[in-house]
């Protein structure tokens, strides 16, 4: 039995956000890609469904000349579209995870690497659903923010959330540090 999935459709030219228009003009659409990454741990990207184990990896999408988003594979560092719709793992009671989200990252090649132009998180839909990427509601992580990294600099620590946002720098006191999640997207140090 296949994993529950939902379809992502849309046109790059309908997406608004924090992209400088000159950046998009600079790159032909077919040189860009979307990478859809789940909010699963990079270490534990395995889910169970109907007593089977499945590995959940990022899903790639290419952009056609007309701006339409279609499924793609990465072959020798190149985006190769196949014209199929983009299918992502759906939220489902039968999975061993809940609160599943996907990060849509619009990227452009820079040498052999990929540079992110913009990204946002959105909640996984239910099995069989279809979402139009340009109109999907970005996830507001707020108190559900998940700290995924931190940086200590100049006697302060700054934590970074799953959605790319950061908390205000916190002064690092001497001794043992205890970090307390205040439940409202803020942290305290004791």
N, CA, C and O of each residue as an XYZ file, in Angstrom:
760
protein
N       0.848     -1.176      0.000
C       0.000      0.000      0.000
C       0.895      1.241      0.000
O       1.804      1.347      0.824
N       0.649      2.172     -0.907
C       1.499      3.371     -0.979
C       1.254      4.300      0.212
O       0.204      4.269      0.854
N       2.250      5.111      0.473
C       2.128      6.108      1.535
C       1.043      7.125      1.178
O       0.821      7.396     -0.002
N       0.369      7.689      2.175
C      -0.600      8.741      1.889
C       0.140      9.953      1.319
O       1.220     10.308      1.790
N      -0.450     10.581      0.301
C       0.236     11.713     -0.319
C      -0.768     12.771     -0.751
O      -1.961     12.504     -0.894
N      -0.254     13.975     -0.954
C      -1.042     15.051     -1.529
C      -0.236     15.666     -2.659
O       0.986     15.533     -2.705
N      -0.922     16.336     -3.563
C      -0.314     16.901     -4.755
C      -0.076     18.393     -4.573
O      -0.909     19.107     -4.015
N       1.076     18.849     -5.053
C       1.402     20.273     -5.052
C       1.425     20.750     -6.498
O       2.131     20.183     -7.332
N       0.653     21.791     -6.793
C       0.625     22.383     -8.121
C       0.979     23.864     -7.981
O       1.150     24.364     -6.869
N       1.087     24.542     -9.082
C       1.282     25.985     -9.029
C       2.192     26.488    -10.113
O       2.795     25.720    -10.863
N       2.277     27.795    -10.178
C       3.097     28.471    -11.166
C       4.035     29.422    -10.443
O       3.601     30.219     -9.612
N       5.311     29.338    -10.757
C       6.324     30.170    -10.118
C       5.983     31.652    -10.205
O       6.239     32.402     -9.263
N       5.408     32.080    -11.323
C       5.145     33.502    -11.530
C       3.993     34.016    -10.680
O       3.768     35.224    -10.613
N       3.255     33.109    -10.025
C       2.171     33.516     -9.131
C       2.621     33.621     -7.682
O       1.847     34.033     -6.818
N       3.865     33.253     -7.413
C       4.364     33.266     -6.034
C       4.845     34.663     -5.686
O       5.623     35.276     -6.416
N       4.365     35.147     -4.556
C       4.833     36.440     -4.046
C       5.572     36.173     -2.757
O       5.443     35.101     -2.164
N       6.333     37.134     -2.331
C       7.073     36.958     -1.084
C       8.301     37.822     -1.060
O       8.318     38.923     -1.610
N       9.326     37.317     -0.422
C      10.533     38.091     -0.188
C      11.562     37.946     -1.286
O      12.759     38.075     -1.031
N      11.123     37.680     -2.499
C      12.059     37.544     -3.612
C      12.139     38.881     -4.324
O      11.114     39.464     -4.677
N      13.335     39.359     -4.533
C      13.536     40.567     -5.319
C      13.229     40.213     -6.766
O      13.780     39.253     -7.304
N      12.350     40.988     -7.397
C      11.942     40.682     -8.773
C      13.146     40.553     -9.692
O      13.127     39.750    -10.624
N      14.189     41.330     -9.444
C      15.368     41.256    -10.305
C      16.050     39.903    -10.186
O      16.702     39.461    -11.133
N      15.915     39.228     -9.037
C      16.506     37.902     -8.884
C      15.838     36.904     -9.818
O      16.509     36.076    -10.434
N      14.504     36.985     -9.923
C      13.808     36.044    -10.792
C      14.065     36.333    -12.258
O      14.152     35.409    -13.067
N      14.188     37.597    -12.606
C      14.475     37.963    -13.994
C      15.870     37.480    -14.369
O      16.132     37.106    -15.512
N      16.756     37.498    -13.382
C      18.148     37.121    -13.607
C      18.295     35.651    -13.999
O      19.237     35.289    -14.703
N      17.369     34.806    -13.546
C      17.479     33.376    -13.781
C      16.303     32.890    -14.623
O      15.154     33.143    -14.262
N      16.556     32.208    -15.724
C      15.438     31.598    -16.452
C      14.753     30.591    -15.523
O      15.434     29.909    -14.757
N      13.418     30.483    -15.575
C      12.724     29.603    -14.639
C      13.219     28.171    -14.667
O      13.229     27.503    -13.634
N      13.628     27.688    -15.825
C      14.042     26.289    -15.923
C      15.369     26.021    -15.233
O      15.749     24.859    -15.082
N      16.094     27.062    -14.804
C      17.333     26.842    -14.052
C      17.062     26.780    -12.550
O      17.954     26.422    -11.780
N      15.852     27.120    -12.126
C      15.502     27.101    -10.710
C      14.926     25.739    -10.334
O      14.535     24.953    -11.198
N      14.883     25.478     -9.035
C      14.221     24.273     -8.545
C      13.564     24.591     -7.213
O      13.932     25.547     -6.529
N      12.592     23.775     -6.861
C      12.051     23.750     -5.514
C      12.560     22.492     -4.854
O      12.598     21.427     -5.470
N      12.954     22.619     -3.591
C      13.240     21.457     -2.771
C      12.208     21.461     -1.662
O      12.094     22.434     -0.918
N      11.455     20.374     -1.549
C      10.467     20.219     -0.493
C      11.069     19.283      0.554
O      11.334     18.114      0.276
N      11.281     19.811      1.761
C      11.915     19.036      2.830
C      10.934     18.870      3.986
O      10.297     19.841      4.397
N      10.802     17.643      4.519
C       9.891     17.432      5.652
C      10.518     17.903      6.955
O      11.738     18.039      7.045
N       9.698     18.151      7.955
C      10.209     18.570      9.255
C      10.605     17.382     10.121
O      10.558     17.456     11.349
N      10.992     16.297      9.483
C      11.514     15.147     10.203
C      12.988     15.380     10.480
O      13.650     16.135      9.768
N      13.491     14.742     11.498
C      14.896     14.856     11.846
C      15.770     14.376     10.692
O      15.443     13.395     10.025
N      16.877     15.069     10.462
C      17.817     14.630      9.431
C      18.400     13.265      9.767
O      18.848     12.538      8.881
N      18.392     12.924     11.046
C      18.945     11.646     11.487
C      17.904     10.543     11.373
O      18.222      9.422     10.975
N      16.657     10.860     11.724
C      15.600      9.855     11.723
C      14.526     10.255     10.720
O      13.522     10.862     11.095
N      14.725      9.928      9.472
C      13.770     10.283      8.427
C      12.924      9.080      8.021
O      12.463      8.984      6.884
N      12.730      8.165      8.971
C      11.956      6.955      8.714
C      10.596      7.085      9.396
O      10.512      7.485     10.558
N       9.530      6.744      8.663
C       8.186      6.709      9.230
C       7.641      5.301      9.082
O       8.092      4.530      8.235
N       6.670      4.980      9.914
C       5.988      3.700      9.765
C       4.564      3.966      9.292
O       3.917      4.933      9.694
N       4.106      3.075      8.428
C       2.743      3.155      7.909
C       2.319      1.744      7.552
O       3.000      1.063      6.786
N       1.187      1.298      8.106
C       0.699     -0.071      7.894
C       1.787     -1.106      8.169
O       1.983     -2.045      7.398
N       2.491     -0.911      9.284
C       3.527     -1.839      9.753
C       4.726     -1.957      8.821
O       5.479     -2.927      8.908
N       4.915     -0.987      7.934
C       6.088     -0.958      7.070
C       6.896      0.301      7.356
O       6.345      1.326      7.759
N       8.193      0.215      7.146
C       9.070      1.372      7.317
C       9.314      2.041      5.972
O       9.516      1.373      4.957
N       9.292      3.378      5.981
C       9.545      4.148      4.764
C      10.514      5.281      5.091
O      10.395      5.925      6.134
N      11.447      5.516      4.221
C      12.363      6.643      4.366
C      11.755      7.832      3.621
O      11.348      7.705      2.467
N      11.696      8.985      4.286
C      11.135     10.194      3.687
C      12.284     11.140      3.365
O      12.966     11.642      4.259
N      12.479     11.369      2.100
C      13.577     12.213      1.610
C      13.010     13.501      1.024
O      11.815     13.579      0.742
N      13.855     14.509      0.839
C      13.393     15.714      0.138
C      12.877     15.349     -1.260
O      13.334     14.391     -1.884
N      11.925     16.133     -1.720
C      11.332     15.950     -3.049
C      11.685     17.184     -3.873
O      11.579     18.314     -3.395
N      12.104     16.956     -5.108
C      12.500     18.073     -5.973
C      11.419     18.375     -6.995
O      10.673     17.495     -7.425
N      11.358     19.633     -7.365
C      10.456     20.070     -8.422
C      11.221     21.006     -9.331
O      11.996     21.848     -8.875
N      10.996     20.849    -10.610
C      11.568     21.758    -11.592
C      10.507     22.741    -12.044
O       9.337     22.623    -11.682
N      10.922     23.696    -12.825
C      10.012     24.716    -13.323
C      10.067     24.708    -14.847
O      11.133     24.843    -15.448
N       8.903     24.548    -15.454
C       8.800     24.555    -16.908
C       8.956     25.985    -17.434
O       8.915     26.939    -16.657
N       9.132     26.134    -18.742
C       9.270     27.466    -19.354
C       8.118     28.396    -19.004
O       8.317     29.601    -18.847
N       6.904     27.840    -18.879
C       5.735     28.668    -18.574
C       5.571     28.931    -17.080
O       4.607     29.578    -16.670
N       6.516     28.428    -16.247
C       6.490     28.658    -14.808
C       5.812     27.574    -14.001
O       5.810     27.641    -12.772
N       5.225     26.558    -14.662
C       4.538     25.499    -13.935
C       5.544     24.636    -13.166
O       6.639     24.344    -13.646
N       5.139     24.246    -11.970
C       5.966     23.432    -11.084
C       5.652     21.960    -11.341
O       4.494     21.550    -11.260
N       6.685     21.156    -11.653
C       6.509     19.729    -11.921
C       7.580     18.931    -11.190
O       8.640     19.454    -10.847
N       7.286     17.662    -10.960
C       8.236     16.787    -10.278
C       9.545     16.721    -11.064
O       9.556     16.801    -12.293
N      10.633     16.576    -10.336
C      11.947     16.457    -10.970
C      12.834     15.541    -10.135
O      12.587     15.307     -8.952
N      13.852     15.044    -10.777
C      14.913     14.296    -10.110
C      16.201     15.072    -10.304
O      16.330     15.850    -11.249
N      17.141     14.862     -9.419
C      18.462     15.452     -9.573
C      19.359     14.381    -10.179
O      19.561     13.318     -9.592
N      19.888     14.673    -11.352
C      20.760     13.744    -12.065
C      22.075     14.468    -12.340
O      22.122     15.422    -13.117
N      23.144     13.999    -11.690
C      24.463     14.631    -11.829
C      24.400     16.132    -11.564
O      25.020     16.926    -12.272
N      23.646     16.509    -10.537
C      23.548     17.915    -10.140
C      22.619     18.752    -10.998
O      22.514     19.961    -10.792
N      21.949     18.141    -11.949
C      21.036     18.852    -12.856
C      19.588     18.476    -12.545
O      19.290     17.339    -12.180
N      18.699     19.453    -12.699
C      17.268     19.221    -12.526
C      16.732     18.583    -13.807
O      16.866     19.147    -14.893
N      16.125     17.406    -13.673
C      15.533     16.716    -14.816
C      14.052     16.515    -14.498
O      13.693     15.686    -13.662
N      13.198     17.287    -15.178
C      11.761     17.174    -14.936
C      11.197     15.988    -15.697
O      11.714     15.586    -16.739
N      10.118     15.437    -15.144
C       9.469     14.311    -15.813
C       8.016     14.611    -16.157
O       7.313     13.759    -16.701
N       7.559     15.843    -15.834
C       6.198     16.233    -16.159
C       5.138     15.723    -15.201
O       3.970     16.094    -15.316
N       5.530     14.871    -14.252
C       4.579     14.349    -13.271
C       4.277     15.408    -12.212
O       5.070     16.327    -12.009
N       3.142     15.283    -11.542
C       2.857     16.216    -10.452
C       3.763     15.949     -9.252
O       4.286     14.846     -9.090
N       3.941     16.958     -8.426
C       4.738     16.827     -7.201
C       3.848     16.174     -6.142
O       2.759     16.666     -5.846
N       4.323     15.063     -5.574
C       3.595     14.336     -4.539
C       4.410     14.377     -3.251
O       5.590     14.027     -3.244
N       3.770     14.811     -2.152
C       4.429     14.875     -0.849
C       3.684     13.995      0.146
O       2.486     13.755     -0.001
N       4.397     13.519      1.155
C       3.787     12.708      2.211
C       2.702     13.518      2.900
O       2.927     14.660      3.302
N       1.520     12.918      3.035
C       0.363     13.583      3.624
C       0.261     13.280      5.113
O       0.793     12.282      5.599
N      -0.423     14.151      5.813
C      -0.768     13.916      7.224
C      -1.786     12.786      7.248
O      -2.744     12.797      6.475
N      -1.588     11.811      8.129
C      -2.483     10.662      8.181
C      -2.380     10.024      9.555
O      -1.288      9.906     10.110
N      -3.523      9.609     10.107
C      -3.539      8.979     11.431
C      -2.733      7.689     11.465
O      -2.288      7.274     12.535
N      -2.537      7.047     10.321
C      -1.794      5.795     10.280
C      -0.284      5.949     10.356
O       0.433      4.959     10.504
N       0.215      7.195     10.256
C       1.665      7.441     10.353
C       2.083      7.522     11.812
O       1.265      7.823     12.681
N       3.341      7.257     12.077
C       3.849      7.370     13.434
C       4.327      8.794     13.744
O       5.013      9.009     14.743
N       3.976      9.754     12.907
C       4.323     11.163     13.140
C       3.057     11.999     13.004
O       2.131     11.639     12.277
N       3.034     13.114     13.711
C       1.934     14.064     13.567
C       2.538     15.455     13.475
O       3.702     15.658     13.821
N       1.749     16.406     13.011
C       2.265     17.763     12.845
C       3.247     17.854     11.690
O       4.172     18.666     11.714
N       3.046     17.023     10.686
C       3.958     16.978      9.548
C       3.883     18.281      8.760
O       2.798     18.752      8.418
N       5.044     18.854      8.478
C       5.142     20.073      7.684
C       6.173     19.859      6.586
O       7.021     18.970      6.664
N       6.075     20.700      5.558
C       7.030     20.689      4.456
C       7.588     22.089      4.280
O       6.861     23.076      4.394
N       8.879     22.170      4.001
C       9.530     23.441      3.688
C       9.707     23.514      2.176
O      10.339     22.649      1.570
N       9.144     24.552      1.581
C       9.318     24.801      0.148
C      10.460     25.794     -0.004
O      10.350     26.935      0.446
N      11.544     25.380     -0.625
C      12.712     26.242     -0.831
C      12.904     26.459     -2.323
O      13.138     25.506     -3.067
N      12.806     27.707     -2.763
C      13.100     28.047     -4.145
C      14.595     28.305     -4.230
O      15.128     29.140     -3.499
N      15.274     27.586     -5.127
C      16.734     27.619     -5.173
C      17.240     27.837     -6.591
O      16.570     27.518     -7.574
N      18.440     28.388     -6.661
C      19.110     28.592     -7.952
C      20.510     28.009     -7.862
O      21.116     28.028     -6.790
N      21.036     27.489     -8.970
C      22.389     26.922     -8.921
C      23.451     28.015     -8.842
O      23.370     29.044     -9.513
N      24.438     27.757     -8.005
C      25.621     28.607     -7.911
C      26.809     27.656     -7.963
O      27.193     27.066     -6.954
N      27.383     27.517     -9.147
C      28.442     26.520     -9.339
C      27.837     25.140     -9.185
O      26.880     24.799     -9.879
N      28.392     24.335     -8.272
C      27.867     22.996     -8.031
C      26.920     22.952     -6.836
O      26.402     21.889     -6.495
N      26.689     24.104     -6.197
C      25.800     24.186     -5.035
C      24.491     24.860     -5.428
O      24.341     25.337     -6.553
N      23.550     24.894     -4.494
C      22.262     25.553     -4.715
C      22.070     26.634     -3.668
O      22.258     26.388     -2.476
N      21.697     27.829     -4.104
C      21.461     28.972     -3.212
C      19.959     29.145     -3.040
O      19.211     29.171     -4.017
N      19.525     29.263     -1.787
C      18.109     29.472     -1.495
C      17.744     30.928     -1.737
O      18.374     31.834     -1.191
N      16.723     31.148     -2.561
C      16.223     32.502     -2.800
C      15.156     32.874     -1.782
O      15.113     34.008     -1.303
N      14.301     31.925     -1.454
C      13.267     32.118     -0.445
C      12.762     30.758     -0.014
O      12.946     29.769     -0.724
N      12.126     30.701      1.143
C      11.537     29.443      1.609
C      10.440     29.749      2.616
O      10.396     30.828      3.207
N       9.566     28.785      2.795
C       8.530     28.880      3.809
C       8.048     27.483      4.145
O       8.155     26.559      3.340
N       7.509     27.344      5.366
C       6.969     26.079      5.845
C       5.462     26.084      5.670
O       4.817     27.124      5.798
N       4.901     24.912      5.375
C       3.452     24.770      5.343
C       3.091     23.384      5.847
O       3.884     22.446      5.768
N       1.866     23.276      6.372
C       1.422     22.003      6.926
C       1.048     21.027      5.827
O       0.490     21.407      4.798
N       1.370     19.754      6.065
C       0.991     18.698      5.131
C      -0.522     18.601      5.078
O      -1.204     18.765      6.090
N      -1.034     18.335      3.902
C      -2.474     18.157      3.706
C      -2.832     16.687      3.925
O      -1.965     15.865      4.223
N      -4.096     16.371      3.777
C      -4.554     15.002      3.932
C      -4.378     14.233      2.622
O      -4.192     14.822      1.557
N      -4.441     12.929      2.725
C      -4.256     12.052      1.582
C      -5.241     12.396      0.464
O      -6.439     12.542      0.705
N      -4.729     12.524     -0.750
C      -5.558     12.795     -1.911
C      -5.831     14.263     -2.180
O      -6.418     14.601     -3.207
N      -5.416     15.146     -1.276
C      -5.647     16.584     -1.452
C      -4.717     17.155     -2.514
O      -3.713     16.543     -2.878
N      -5.069     18.337     -3.002
C      -4.229     19.094     -3.921
C      -4.115     20.504     -3.378
O      -5.116     21.112     -2.999
N      -2.894     21.027     -3.339
C      -2.685     22.410     -2.904
C      -1.988     23.184     -4.018
O      -1.150     22.650     -4.745
N      -2.355     24.438     -4.128
C      -1.720     25.346     -5.071
C      -0.630     26.085     -4.298
O      -0.937     26.907     -3.434
N       0.621     25.807     -4.592
C       1.737     26.339     -3.822
C       1.699     27.863     -3.656
O       1.970     28.340     -2.555
N       1.377     28.651     -4.689
C       1.356     30.103     -4.496
C       0.317     30.591     -3.490
O       0.435     31.704     -2.978
N      -0.697     29.777     -3.197
C      -1.731     30.228     -2.264
C      -1.722     29.466     -0.948
O      -2.580     29.698     -0.096
N      -0.766     28.561     -0.768
C      -0.724     27.779      0.472
C      -0.436     28.719      1.644
O       0.356     29.654      1.528
N      -1.083     28.457      2.753
C      -0.923     29.277      3.953
C       0.380     28.874      4.653
O       0.514     27.731      5.088
N       1.348     29.808      4.768
C       2.585     29.460      5.478
C       2.284     29.113      6.937
O       1.402     29.708      7.555
N       3.017     28.156      7.473
C       2.836     27.741      8.856
C       3.377     28.813      9.788
O       4.485     29.313      9.597
N       2.594     29.159     10.790
C       3.046     30.068     11.836
C       3.458     29.197     12.998
O       2.609     28.632     13.688
N       4.740     29.084     13.219
C       5.217     28.121     14.203
C       5.000     28.586     15.635
O       4.690     27.765     16.497
N       5.150     29.866     15.914
C       4.879     30.416     17.246
C       5.347     29.509     18.352
O       6.524     29.156     18.426
N       4.407     29.124     19.228
C       4.783     28.297     20.374
C       5.174     26.890     19.946
O       5.773     26.143     20.719
N       4.834     26.536     18.720
C       5.237     25.221     18.228
C       6.625     25.278     17.607
O       7.087     24.305     17.011
N       7.292     26.434     17.750
C       8.621     26.575     17.164
C       9.526     25.475     17.684
O       9.465     25.108     18.857
N      10.351     24.962     16.819
C      11.269     23.899     17.184
C      12.676     24.418     16.970
O      13.052     24.756     15.848
N      13.451     24.483     18.034
C      14.818     24.957     17.951
C      15.639     23.914     17.203
O      15.662     22.740     17.574
N      16.309     24.355     16.149
C      17.105     23.421     15.355
C      18.583     23.789     15.340
O      19.393     23.087     14.735
N      18.936     24.885     16.004
C      20.335     25.270     16.023
C      20.542     26.487     16.887
O      19.586     27.151     17.285
N      21.784     26.776     17.173
C      22.108     27.940     17.978
C      23.512     28.414     17.671
O      24.335     27.680     17.126
N      23.764     29.664     18.036
C      25.064     30.262     17.801
C      25.435     31.094     19.014
O      24.662     31.952     19.441
N      26.613     30.848     19.573
C      27.112     31.646     20.695
C      28.132     32.621     20.148
O      29.090     32.237     19.476
N      27.909     33.899     20.448
C      28.803     34.940     19.957
C      28.774     36.122     20.911
O      27.701     36.598     21.285
N      29.945     36.595     21.305
C      30.028     37.787     22.143
C      29.297     37.665     23.462
O      28.757     38.657     23.950
N      29.260     36.476     24.060
C      28.595     36.297     25.338
C      27.090     36.120     25.233
O      26.398     36.126     26.251
N      26.569     35.961     24.021
C      25.134     35.764     23.807
C      24.909     34.506     22.981
O      25.752     34.122     22.171
N      23.762     33.870     23.196
C      23.379     32.722     22.389
C      22.091     33.093     21.648
O      21.173     33.682     22.218
N      22.051     32.732     20.368
C      20.862     32.946     19.556
C      20.423     31.587     19.030
O      21.214     30.848     18.445
N      19.139     31.267     19.248
C      18.590     30.005     18.767
C      17.829     30.242     17.473
O      17.213     31.289     17.273
N      17.886     29.238     16.596
C      17.206     29.305     15.303
C      16.110     28.261     15.257
O      16.325     27.096     15.592
N      14.927     28.697     14.836
C      13.763     27.825     14.758
C      13.712     27.085     13.434
O      14.405     27.430     12.477
N      12.886     26.077     13.405
C      12.675     25.264     12.216
C      12.271     26.106     11.010
O      12.628     25.781      9.878
N      11.527     27.189     11.247
C      11.064     28.028     10.143
C      12.082     29.059      9.693
O      11.782     29.882      8.829
N      13.302     29.031     10.271
C      14.347     29.972      9.890
C      14.379     31.216     10.737
O      15.334     31.988     10.650
N      13.352     31.445     11.567
C      13.352     32.611     12.445
C      14.301     32.359     13.611
O      14.744     31.231     13.829
N      14.606     33.402     14.347
C      15.487     33.248     15.501
C      14.885     33.960     16.700
O      14.082     34.882     16.558
N      15.291     33.512     17.888
C      14.859     34.178     19.113
C      15.845     35.302     19.401
O      16.960     35.305     18.880
N      15.439     36.244     20.219
C      16.328     37.342     20.593
C      17.553     36.772     21.298
O      17.439     35.797     22.041
N      18.731     37.372     21.074
C      19.936     36.873     21.745
C      19.767     36.871     23.259
O      19.210     37.803     23.840
N      20.258     35.808     23.881
C      20.157     35.637     25.331
C      21.562     35.696     25.909
O      22.466     35.007     25.436
N      21.746     36.539     26.952
C      23.050     36.625     27.614
C      23.380     35.280     28.245
O      22.530     34.652     28.876
N      24.622     34.845     28.068
C      25.057     33.558     28.593
C      25.639     33.774     29.990
O      26.702     34.379     30.127
N      24.944     33.279     31.040
C      25.471     33.422     32.392
C      26.575     32.396     32.660
O      26.712     31.417     31.927
N      27.355     32.627     33.708
C      28.412     31.686     34.088
C      27.776     30.429     34.685
O      26.675     30.490     35.232
N      28.456     29.307     34.582
C      27.988     28.074     35.194
C      27.175     27.228     34.238
O      27.287     27.361     33.019
N      26.349     26.349     34.809
C      25.518     25.449     34.019
C      24.333     26.209     33.436
O      23.688     27.002     34.123
N      24.060     25.959     32.172
C      22.934     26.620     31.514
C      21.738     25.683     31.451
O      21.874     24.509     31.107
N      20.578     26.207     31.782
C      19.330     25.481     31.637
C      18.436     26.343     30.761
O      18.148     27.491     31.100
N      17.999     25.795     29.644
C      17.140     26.532     28.720
C      15.706     26.078     28.917
O      15.410     24.884     28.877
N      14.819     27.038     29.130
C      13.423     26.751     29.406
C      12.563     27.313     28.281
O      12.626     28.505     27.978
N      11.759     26.450     27.664
C      10.810     26.883     26.637
C       9.622     27.503     27.351
O       8.922     26.817     28.097
N       9.381     28.802     27.132
C       8.291     29.507     27.788
C       6.932     29.172     27.191
O       5.905     29.629     27.693
N       6.915     28.376     26.120
C       5.649     27.955     25.525
C       5.018     28.986     24.607
O       3.936     28.758     24.065
N       5.686     30.119     24.427
C       5.123     31.166     23.559
C       6.107     31.565     22.470
O       6.010     32.654     21.906
N       7.047     30.686     22.178
C       8.048     30.971     21.158
C       9.279     31.653     21.719
O      10.202     31.968     20.967
N       9.316     31.893     23.044
C      10.485     32.507     23.681
C      11.149     31.500     24.598
O      10.547     30.502     24.993
N      12.402     31.780     24.930
C      13.182     30.922     25.808
C      13.778     31.742     26.934
O      14.045     32.934     26.779
N      13.981     31.095     28.065
C      14.656     31.718     29.199
C      15.885     30.888     29.529
O      15.937     29.691     29.247
N      16.861     31.533     30.124
C      18.078     30.848     30.551
C      18.175     30.968     32.053
O      18.007     32.050     32.615
N      18.450     29.842     32.703
C      18.559     29.871     34.154
C      19.816     29.203     34.619
O      20.070     29.135     35.822
